[in-house]
Amino acid sequence: MVEKPLPAVCLRQRPPGGVLETFMNTHFITAEVDLLACPEKMYSAIESVLQQQGDPLRWAVTSVDVPRQKLVVEAIVTLGNSPVVPNADA
């Protein structure tokens, strides 16, 4: 599995009394998953592998190695959010 950190994404939300900025830590990962005959089981296997690395935002099967019976999946996963409350004096 290959993992590359991506720049933090800032989401602006308006809580009562001000602006709260949340920074989302994201990573780009590449994973190999066994090729299965049943699409539902394959989908579950992909989700399971990605959940081990974080919360998947999106993913795609980018290649299929038929002789080895493997899928290559690329995904963006989040590793958690870090709320930042602005200084009231600013």
MODELLER restraints for C-alpha pairs under 7 A, 6 or more apart:
rsr = mdl.restraints
at = mdl.atoms
rsr.add(forms.Gaussian(group=physical.xy_distance, feature=features.Distance(at['CA:1:A'], at['CA:29:A']), mean=6.74, stdev=0.5))
rsr.add(forms.Gaussian(group=physical.xy_distance, feature=features.Distance(at['CA:1:A'], at['CA:30:A']), mean=5.42, stdev=0.5))
rsr.add(forms.Gaussian(group=physical.xy_distance, feature=features.Distance(at['CA:1:A'], at['CA:31:A']), mean=4.74, stdev=0.5))
rsr.add(forms.Gaussian(group=physical.xy_distance, feature=features.Distance(at['CA:2:A'], at['CA:29:A']), mean=5.24, stdev=0.5))
rsr.add(forms.Gaussian(group=physical.xy_distance, feature=features.Distance(at['CA:2:A'], at['CA:30:A']), mean=5.02, stdev=0.5))
rsr.add(forms.Gaussian(group=physical.xy_distance, feature=features.Distance(at['CA:2:A'], at['CA:31:A']), mean=6.86, stdev=0.5))
rsr.add(forms.Gaussian(group=physical.xy_distance, feature=features.Distance(at['CA:3:A'], at['CA:27:A']), mean=6.42, stdev=0.5))
rsr.add(forms.Gaussian(group=physical.xy_distance, feature=features.Distance(at['CA:3:A'], at['CA:28:A']), mean=5.60, stdev=0.5))
rsr.add(forms.Gaussian(group=physical.xy_distance, feature=features.Distance(at['CA:3:A'], at['CA:29:A']), mean=4.33, stdev=0.5))
rsr.add(forms.Gaussian(group=physical.xy_distance, feature=features.Distance(at['CA:3:A'], at['CA:30:A']), mean=6.68, stdev=0.5))
rsr.add(forms.Gaussian(group=physical.xy_distance, feature=features.Distance(at['CA:4:A'], at['CA:27:A']), mean=5.47, stdev=0.5))
rsr.add(forms.Gaussian(group=physical.xy_distance, feature=features.Distance(at['CA:4:A'], at['CA:28:A']), mean=5.01, stdev=0.5))
rsr.add(forms.Gaussian(group=physical.xy_distance, feature=features.Distance(at['CA:4:A'], at['CA:29:A']), mean=6.32, stdev=0.5))
rsr.add(forms.Gaussian(group=physical.xy_distance, feature=features.Distance(at['CA:5:A'], at['CA:26:A']), mean=6.29, stdev=0.5))
rsr.add(forms.Gaussian(group=physical.xy_distance, feature=features.Distance(at['CA:5:A'], at['CA:27:A']), mean=4.32, stdev=0.5))
rsr.add(forms.Gaussian(group=physical.xy_distance, feature=features.Distance(at['CA:5:A'], at['CA:28:A']), mean=6.22, stdev=0.5))
rsr.add(forms.Gaussian(group=physical.xy_distance, feature=features.Distance(at['CA:6:A'], at['CA:26:A']), mean=5.49, stdev=0.5))
rsr.add(forms.Gaussian(group=physical.xy_distance, feature=features.Distance(at['CA:6:A'], at['CA:27:A']), mean=5.23, stdev=0.5))
rsr.add(forms.Gaussian(group=physical.xy_distance, feature=features.Distance(at['CA:6:A'], at['CA:28:A']), mean=6.68, stdev=0.5))
rsr.add(forms.Gaussian(group=physical.xy_distance, feature=features.Distance(at['CA:8:A'], at['CA:23:A']), mean=5.81, stdev=0.5))
rsr.add(forms.Gaussian(group=physical.xy_distance, feature=features.Distance(at['CA:8:A'], at['CA:24:A']), mean=5.44, stdev=0.5))
rsr.add(forms.Gaussian(group=physical.xy_distance, feature=features.Distance(at['CA:8:A'], at['CA:25:A']), mean=5.12, stdev=0.5))
rsr.add(forms.Gaussian(group=physical.xy_distance, feature=features.Distance(at['CA:8:A'], at['CA:26:A']), mean=6.42, stdev=0.5))
rsr.add(forms.Gaussian(group=physical.xy_distance, feature=features.Distance(at['CA:9:A'], at['CA:23:A']), mean=5.40, stdev=0.5))
rsr.add(forms.Gaussian(group=physical.xy_distance, feature=features.Distance(at['CA:9:A'], at['CA:24:A']), mean=5.12, stdev=0.5))
rsr.add(forms.Gaussian(group=physical.xy_distance, feature=features.Distance(at['CA:9:A'], at['CA:25:A']), mean=6.99, stdev=0.5))
rsr.add(forms.Gaussian(group=physical.xy_distance, feature=features.Distance(at['CA:10:A'], at['CA:21:A']), mean=6.43, stdev=0.5))
rsr.add(forms.Gaussian(group=physical.xy_distance, feature=features.Distance(at['CA:10:A'], at['CA:22:A']), mean=5.63, stdev=0.5))
rsr.add(forms.Gaussian(group=physical.xy_distance, feature=features.Distance(at['CA:10:A'], at['CA:23:A']), mean=4.59, stdev=0.5))
rsr.add(forms.Gaussian(group=physical.xy_distance, feature=features.Distance(at['CA:10:A'], at['CA:24:A']), mean=6.48, stdev=0.5))
rsr.add(forms.Gaussian(group=physical.xy_distance, feature=features.Distance(at['CA:11:A'], at['CA:21:A']), mean=5.79, stdev=0.5))
rsr.add(forms.Gaussian(group=physical.xy_distance, feature=features.Distance(at['CA:11:A'], at['CA:22:A']), mean=5.22, stdev=0.5))
rsr.add(forms.Gaussian(group=physical.xy_distance, feature=features.Distance(at['CA:11:A'], at['CA:23:A']), mean=6.41, stdev=0.5))
rsr.add(forms.Gaussian(group=physical.xy_distance, feature=features.Distance(at['CA:12:A'], at['CA:19:A']), mean=6.89, stdev=0.5))
rsr.add(forms.Gaussian(group=physical.xy_distance, feature=features.Distance(at['CA:12:A'], at['CA:20:A']), mean=6.17, stdev=0.5))
rsr.add(forms.Gaussian(group=physical.xy_distance, feature=features.Distance(at['CA:12:A'], at['CA:21:A']), mean=4.83, stdev=0.5))
rsr.add(forms.Gaussian(group=physical.xy_distance, feature=features.Distance(at['CA:12:A'], at['CA:22:A']), mean=6.55, stdev=0.5))
rsr.add(forms.Gaussian(group=physical.xy_distance, feature=features.Distance(at['CA:13:A'], at['CA:19:A']), mean=5.93, stdev=0.5))
rsr.add(forms.Gaussian(group=physical.xy_distance, feature=features.Distance(at['CA:13:A'], at['CA:20:A']), mean=5.35, stdev=0.5))
rsr.add(forms.Gaussian(group=physical.xy_distance, feature=features.Distance(at['CA:13:A'], at['CA:21:A']), mean=6.26, stdev=0.5))
rsr.add(forms.Gaussian(group=physical.xy_distance, feature=features.Distance(at['CA:14:A'], at['CA:20:A']), mean=6.08, stdev=0.5))
rsr.add(forms.Gaussian(group=physical.xy_distance, feature=features.Distance(at['CA:20:A'], at['CA:83:A']), mean=6.93, stdev=0.5))
rsr.add(forms.Gaussian(group=physical.xy_distance, feature=features.Distance(at['CA:20:A'], at['CA:84:A']), mean=6.27, stdev=0.5))
rsr.add(forms.Gaussian(group=physical.xy_distance, feature=features.Distance(at['CA:20:A'], at['CA:85:A']), mean=5.26, stdev=0.5))
rsr.add(forms.Gaussian(group=physical.xy_distance, feature=features.Distance(at['CA:20:A'], at['CA:86:A']), mean=6.81, stdev=0.5))
rsr.add(forms.Gaussian(group=physical.xy_distance, feature=features.Distance(at['CA:21:A'], at['CA:83:A']), mean=5.91, stdev=0.5))
rsr.add(forms.Gaussian(group=physical.xy_distance, feature=features.Distance(at['CA:21:A'], at['CA:84:A']), mean=5.26, stdev=0.5))
rsr.add(forms.Gaussian(group=physical.xy_distance, feature=features.Distance(at['CA:21:A'], at['CA:85:A']), mean=6.48, stdev=0.5))
rsr.add(forms.Gaussian(group=physical.xy_distance, feature=features.Distance(at['CA:22:A'], at['CA:81:A']), mean=6.27, stdev=0.5))
rsr.add(forms.Gaussian(group=physical.xy_distance, feature=features.Distance(at['CA:22:A'], at['CA:82:A']), mean=5.58, stdev=0.5))
rsr.add(forms.Gaussian(group=physical.xy_distance, feature=features.Distance(at['CA:22:A'], at['CA:83:A']), mean=4.31, stdev=0.5))
rsr.add(forms.Gaussian(group=physical.xy_distance, feature=features.Distance(at['CA:22:A'], at['CA:84:A']), mean=5.91, stdev=0.5))
rsr.add(forms.Gaussian(group=physical.xy_distance, feature=features.Distance(at['CA:23:A'], at['CA:81:A']), mean=5.64, stdev=0.5))
rsr.add(forms.Gaussian(group=physical.xy_distance, feature=features.Distance(at['CA:23:A'], at['CA:82:A']), mean=5.21, stdev=0.5))
rsr.add(forms.Gaussian(group=physical.xy_distance, feature=features.Distance(at['CA:23:A'], at['CA:83:A']), mean=6.37, stdev=0.5))
rsr.add(forms.Gaussian(group=physical.xy_distance, feature=features.Distance(at['CA:24:A'], at['CA:78:A']), mean=6.60, stdev=0.5))
rsr.add(forms.Gaussian(group=physical.xy_distance, feature=features.Distance(at['CA:24:A'], at['CA:80:A']), mean=6.26, stdev=0.5))
rsr.add(forms.Gaussian(group=physical.xy_distance, feature=features.Distance(at['CA:24:A'], at['CA:81:A']), mean=4.72, stdev=0.5))
rsr.add(forms.Gaussian(group=physical.xy_distance, feature=features.Distance(at['CA:24:A'], at['CA:82:A']), mean=6.63, stdev=0.5))
rsr.add(forms.Gaussian(group=physical.xy_distance, feature=features.Distance(at['CA:25:A'], at['CA:78:A']), mean=5.48, stdev=0.5))
rsr.add(forms.Gaussian(group=physical.xy_distance, feature=features.Distance(at['CA:25:A'], at['CA:79:A']), mean=5.38, stdev=0.5))
rsr.add(forms.Gaussian(group=physical.xy_distance, feature=features.Distance(at['CA:25:A'], at['CA:80:A']), mean=5.97, stdev=0.5))
rsr.add(forms.Gaussian(group=physical.xy_distance, feature=features.Distance(at['CA:25:A'], at['CA:81:A']), mean=6.38, stdev=0.5))
rsr.add(forms.Gaussian(group=physical.xy_distance, feature=features.Distance(at['CA:26:A'], at['CA:76:A']), mean=6.54, stdev=0.5))
rsr.add(forms.Gaussian(group=physical.xy_distance, feature=features.Distance(at['CA:26:A'], at['CA:77:A']), mean=5.50, stdev=0.5))
rsr.add(forms.Gaussian(group=physical.xy_distance, feature=features.Distance(at['CA:26:A'], at['CA:78:A']), mean=4.35, stdev=0.5))
rsr.add(forms.Gaussian(group=physical.xy_distance, feature=features.Distance(at['CA:26:A'], at['CA:79:A']), mean=6.09, stdev=0.5))
rsr.add(forms.Gaussian(group=physical.xy_distance, feature=features.Distance(at['CA:27:A'], at['CA:76:A']), mean=5.58, stdev=0.5))
rsr.add(forms.Gaussian(group=physical.xy_distance, feature=features.Distance(at['CA:27:A'], at['CA:77:A']), mean=5.38, stdev=0.5))
rsr.add(forms.Gaussian(group=physical.xy_distance, feature=features.Distance(at['CA:27:A'], at['CA:78:A']), mean=6.39, stdev=0.5))
rsr.add(forms.Gaussian(group=physical.xy_distance, feature=features.Distance(at['CA:28:A'], at['CA:75:A']), mean=5.71, stdev=0.5))
rsr.add(forms.Gaussian(group=physical.xy_distance, feature=features.Distance(at['CA:28:A'], at['CA:76:A']), mean=4.63, stdev=0.5))
rsr.add(forms.Gaussian(group=physical.xy_distance, feature=features.Distance(at['CA:28:A'], at['CA:77:A']), mean=6.57, stdev=0.5))
rsr.add(forms.Gaussian(group=physical.xy_distance, feature=features.Distance(at['CA:29:A'], at['CA:74:A']), mean=5.71, stdev=0.5))
rsr.add(forms.Gaussian(group=physical.xy_distance, feature=features.Distance(at['CA:29:A'], at['CA:75:A']), mean=5.31, stdev=0.5))
rsr.add(forms.Gaussian(group=physical.xy_distance, feature=features.Distance(at['CA:29:A'], at['CA:76:A']), mean=6.37, stdev=0.5))
rsr.add(forms.Gaussian(group=physical.xy_distance, feature=features.Distance(at['CA:30:A'], at['CA:72:A']), mean=6.89, stdev=0.5))
rsr.add(forms.Gaussian(group=physical.xy_distance, feature=features.Distance(at['CA:30:A'], at['CA:73:A']), mean=5.59, stdev=0.5))
rsr.add(forms.Gaussian(group=physical.xy_distance, feature=features.Distance(at['CA:30:A'], at['CA:74:A']), mean=4.44, stdev=0.5))
rsr.add(forms.Gaussian(group=physical.xy_distance, feature=features.Distance(at['CA:30:A'], at['CA:75:A']), mean=6.44, stdev=0.5))
rsr.add(forms.Gaussian(group=physical.xy_distance, feature=features.Distance(at['CA:31:A'], at['CA:72:A']), mean=5.76, stdev=0.5))
rsr.add(forms.Gaussian(group=physical.xy_distance, feature=features.Distance(at['CA:31:A'], at['CA:73:A']), mean=5.20, stdev=0.5))
rsr.add(forms.Gaussian(group=physical.xy_distance, feature=features.Distance(at['CA:31:A'], at['CA:74:A']), mean=6.49, stdev=0.5))
rsr.add(forms.Gaussian(group=physical.xy_distance, feature=features.Distance(at['CA:32:A'], at['CA:70:A']), mean=6.22, stdev=0.5))
rsr.add(forms.Gaussian(group=physical.xy_distance, feature=features.Distance(at['CA:32:A'], at['CA:71:A']), mean=5.52, stdev=0.5))
rsr.add(forms.Gaussian(group=physical.xy_distance, feature=features.Distance(at['CA:32:A'], at['CA:72:A']), mean=4.69, stdev=0.5))
rsr.add(forms.Gaussian(group=physical.xy_distance, feature=features.Distance(at['CA:32:A'], at['CA:73:A']), mean=6.24, stdev=0.5))
rsr.add(forms.Gaussian(group=physical.xy_distance, feature=features.Distance(at['CA:33:A'], at['CA:46:A']), mean=6.44, stdev=0.5))
rsr.add(forms.Gaussian(group=physical.xy_distance, feature=features.Distance(at['CA:33:A'], at['CA:70:A']), mean=5.55, stdev=0.5))
rsr.add(forms.Gaussian(group=physical.xy_distance, feature=features.Distance(at['CA:33:A'], at['CA:71:A']), mean=5.11, stdev=0.5))
rsr.add(forms.Gaussian(group=physical.xy_distance, feature=features.Distance(at['CA:33:A'], at['CA:72:A']), mean=6.49, stdev=0.5))
rsr.add(forms.Gaussian(group=physical.xy_distance, feature=features.Distance(at['CA:34:A'], at['CA:69:A']), mean=6.05, stdev=0.5))
rsr.add(forms.Gaussian(group=physical.xy_distance, feature=features.Distance(at['CA:34:A'], at['CA:70:A']), mean=4.63, stdev=0.5))
rsr.add(forms.Gaussian(group=physical.xy_distance, feature=features.Distance(at['CA:34:A'], at['CA:71:A']), mean=6.17, stdev=0.5))
rsr.add(forms.Gaussian(group=physical.xy_distance, feature=features.Distance(at['CA:35:A'], at['CA:42:A']), mean=6.82, stdev=0.5))
rsr.add(forms.Gaussian(group=physical.xy_distance, feature=features.Distance(at['CA:35:A'], at['CA:69:A']), mean=5.00, stdev=0.5))
rsr.add(forms.Gaussian(group=physical.xy_distance, feature=features.Distance(at['CA:35:A'], at['CA:70:A']), mean=4.92, stdev=0.5))
rsr.add(forms.Gaussian(group=physical.xy_distance, feature=features.Distance(at['CA:35:A'], at['CA:71:A']), mean=5.84, stdev=0.5))
rsr.add(forms.Gaussian(group=physical.xy_distance, feature=features.Distance(at['CA:36:A'], at['CA:42:A']), mean=5.48, stdev=0.5))
rsr.add(forms.Gaussian(group=physical.xy_distance, feature=features.Distance(at['CA:50:A'], at['CA:56:A']), mean=6.33, stdev=0.5))
rsr.add(forms.Gaussian(group=physical.xy_distance, feature=features.Distance(at['CA:54:A'], at['CA:77:A']), mean=5.27, stdev=0.5))
rsr.add(forms.Gaussian(group=physical.xy_distance, feature=features.Distance(at['CA:54:A'], at['CA:78:A']), mean=5.45, stdev=0.5))
rsr.add(forms.Gaussian(group=physical.xy_distance, feature=features.Distance(at['CA:54:A'], at['CA:79:A']), mean=5.16, stdev=0.5))
rsr.add(forms.Gaussian(group=physical.xy_distance, feature=features.Distance(at['CA:55:A'], at['CA:77:A']), mean=5.04, stdev=0.5))
rsr.add(forms.Gaussian(group=physical.xy_distance, feature=features.Distance(at['CA:55:A'], at['CA:78:A']), mean=5.03, stdev=0.5))
rsr.add(forms.Gaussian(group=physical.xy_distance, feature=features.Distance(at['CA:55:A'], at['CA:79:A']), mean=6.58, stdev=0.5))
rsr.add(forms.Gaussian(group=physical.xy_distance, feature=features.Distance(at['CA:56:A'], at['CA:75:A']), mean=6.82, stdev=0.5))
rsr.add(forms.Gaussian(group=physical.xy_distance, feature=features.Distance(at['CA:56:A'], at['CA:76:A']), mean=5.95, stdev=0.5))
rsr.add(forms.Gaussian(group=physical.xy_distance, feature=features.Distance(at['CA:56:A'], at['CA:77:A']), mean=4.18, stdev=0.5))
rsr.add(forms.Gaussian(group=physical.xy_distance, feature=features.Distance(at['CA:56:A'], at['CA:78:A']), mean=6.41, stdev=0.5))
rsr.add(forms.Gaussian(group=physical.xy_distance, feature=features.Distance(at['CA:57:A'], at['CA:76:A']), mean=5.61, stdev=0.5))
rsr.add(forms.Gaussian(group=physical.xy_distance, feature=features.Distance(at['CA:57:A'], at['CA:77:A']), mean=5.44, stdev=0.5))
rsr.add(forms.Gaussian(group=physical.xy_distance, feature=features.Distance(at['CA:57:A'], at['CA:78:A']), mean=6.92, stdev=0.5))
rsr.add(forms.Gaussian(group=physical.xy_distance, feature=features.Distance(at['CA:58:A'], at['CA:75:A']), mean=5.72, stdev=0.5))
rsr.add(forms.Gaussian(group=physical.xy_distance, feature=features.Distance(at['CA:58:A'], at['CA:76:A']), mean=5.64, stdev=0.5))
rsr.add(forms.Gaussian(group=physical.xy_distance, feature=features.Distance(at['CA:59:A'], at['CA:73:A']), mean=6.77, stdev=0.5))
rsr.add(forms.Gaussian(group=physical.xy_distance, feature=features.Distance(at['CA:59:A'], at['CA:74:A']), mean=5.63, stdev=0.5))
rsr.add(forms.Gaussian(group=physical.xy_distance, feature=features.Distance(at['CA:59:A'], at['CA:75:A']), mean=4.06, stdev=0.5))
rsr.add(forms.Gaussian(group=physical.xy_distance, feature=features.Distance(at['CA:59:A'], at['CA:76:A']), mean=6.45, stdev=0.5))
rsr.add(forms.Gaussian(group=physical.xy_distance, feature=features.Distance(at['CA:60:A'], at['CA:73:A']), mean=5.58, stdev=0.5))
rsr.add(forms.Gaussian(group=physical.xy_distance, feature=features.Distance(at['CA:60:A'], at['CA:74:A']), mean=5.54, stdev=0.5))
rsr.add(forms.Gaussian(group=physical.xy_distance, feature=features.Distance(at['CA:60:A'], at['CA:75:A']), mean=6.46, stdev=0.5))
rsr.add(forms.Gaussian(group=physical.xy_distance, feature=features.Distance(at['CA:61:A'], at['CA:71:A']), mean=6.63, stdev=0.5))
rsr.add(forms.Gaussian(group=physical.xy_distance, feature=features.Distance(at['CA:61:A'], at['CA:72:A']), mean=5.77, stdev=0.5))
rsr.add(forms.Gaussian(group=physical.xy_distance, feature=features.Distance(at['CA:61:A'], at['CA:73:A']), mean=4.41, stdev=0.5))
rsr.add(forms.Gaussian(group=physical.xy_distance, feature=features.Distance(at['CA:61:A'], at['CA:74:A']), mean=6.49, stdev=0.5))
rsr.add(forms.Gaussian(group=physical.xy_distance, feature=features.Distance(at['CA:62:A'], at['CA:72:A']), mean=5.68, stdev=0.5))
rsr.add(forms.Gaussian(group=physical.xy_distance, feature=features.Distance(at['CA:62:A'], at['CA:73:A']), mean=5.72, stdev=0.5))
rsr.add(forms.Gaussian(group=physical.xy_distance, feature=features.Distance(at['CA:62:A'], at['CA:74:A']), mean=6.58, stdev=0.5))
rsr.add(forms.Gaussian(group=physical.xy_distance, feature=features.Distance(at['CA:63:A'], at['CA:71:A']), mean=5.95, stdev=0.5))
rsr.add(forms.Gaussian(group=physical.xy_distance, feature=features.Distance(at['CA:63:A'], at['CA:72:A']), mean=5.17, stdev=0.5))
rsr.add(forms.Gaussian(group=physical.xy_distance, feature=features.Distance(at['CA:64:A'], at['CA:70:A']), mean=6.00, stdev=0.5))
rsr.add(forms.Gaussian(group=physical.xy_distance, feature=features.Distance(at['CA:64:A'], at['CA:71:A']), mean=4.58, stdev=0.5))
rsr.add(forms.Gaussian(group=physical.xy_distance, feature=features.Distance(at['CA:64:A'], at['CA:72:A']), mean=6.25, stdev=0.5))
rsr.add(forms.Gaussian(group=physical.xy_distance, feature=features.Distance(at['CA:65:A'], at['CA:71:A']), mean=6.20, stdev=0.5))
